[in-house]
């Protein structure tokens, strides 16, 4: 079952180019690489710097003032790239680019912490997985999640193991 959107029952039972240059000012142990899962105009990608400089574009210009930006820093480029690729491969990036409103909720079916909540932070821990978005109440979302769980559709993933 791929990630996507679903319609709840009425009652509850743009890819950015990867930049590989390193910042000269930071010691390698202090270096951060940033994954933008959803930024201004649904931009996304992997960044080697927070602020834009003469060598590389930064993530800041894609998140500044965007209250729904979803991004995270990682200590190595490989880890950042793996998290980004997994989110892309499992359909999570596409799901995040859906214009969510205040009543949008996410139901994580396969992830580190499946359930109903804020997608990347709570249920997937910045990983890929299978999730659905829907407009409705938390009670409606929990009812659907419980049905899936009772029917063996929910899968728990280990935090550091690749999605398979």
C-alpha positions, 0 to 999 in steps of 0.5 A, spaced: 500 500 500 503 506 497 502 513 501 497 517 499 490 521 501 484 518 503 477 520 505 475 518 512 468 516 513 463 521 515 463 519 523 468 516 527 467 509 529 520 540 487 526 537 487 532 541 488 539 540 486 544 536 490 550 540 492 556 536 495 561 542 496 563 542 504 563 549 508 570 551 509 568 555 516 566 549 520 570 543 523 567 536 520 565 534 527 560 541 527 558 540 520 550 539 519 547 537 512 540 539 512 534 535 508 528 539 506 522 535 506 517 541 504 519 548 504 516 554 500 513 552 494 514 545 496 521 545 495 525 539 497 532 537 497 539 536 501 543 542 503 550 542 505 549 549 509 544 553 512 545 559 509 546 561 502 554 562 501 558 563 495 559 556 494 552 553 495 545 554 496 542 554 503 536 551 506 534 558 510 531 561 503 526 555 503 524 555 510 524 562 512 517 565 514 514 558 512 510 555 518 509 549 515 516 547 513 519 540 514 526 539 515 532 536 519 539 537 520 544 530 520 551 530 521 553 526 515 551 527 508 550 520 507 545 519 513 541 526 510 541 523 503 539 516 505 533 519 509 531 524 503 531 518 498 527 513 503 522 519 504 522 520 496 521 512 495 516 511 499 511 517 497 512 521 503 515 527 500 509 527 495 504 526 501 507 532 504 506 537 498 499 536 499 496 543 501 494 541 508 489 545 512 488 546 519 484 539 519 489 535 516 491 529 520 496 524 518 495 516 519 502 512 519 501 505 517 508 503 517 513 507 520 517 507 527 511 509 531 505 508 527 499 512 529 495 518 528 499 525 529 504 530 526 507 526 520 515 526 520 516 528 527 512 523 531 510 517 526 516 516 522 522 519 526 524 523 519 524 516 515 520 513 510 514 509 511 507 509 509 502 514 511 495 517 509 493 524 510 486 526 511 481 531 513 477 530 519 478 529 527 483 525 531 477 520 533 476 519 526 483 518 524 484 513 530 478 509 528 481 508 521 488 506 524 485 501 529 481 498 524 488 497 520 491 495 526 486 490 527 487 487 520 494 486 520 496 492 516 500 496 521 508 495 521 513 497 526 520 499 523 526 500 527 529 507 527 535 505 524 534 500 519 532 501 512 525 501 510 524 495 506 
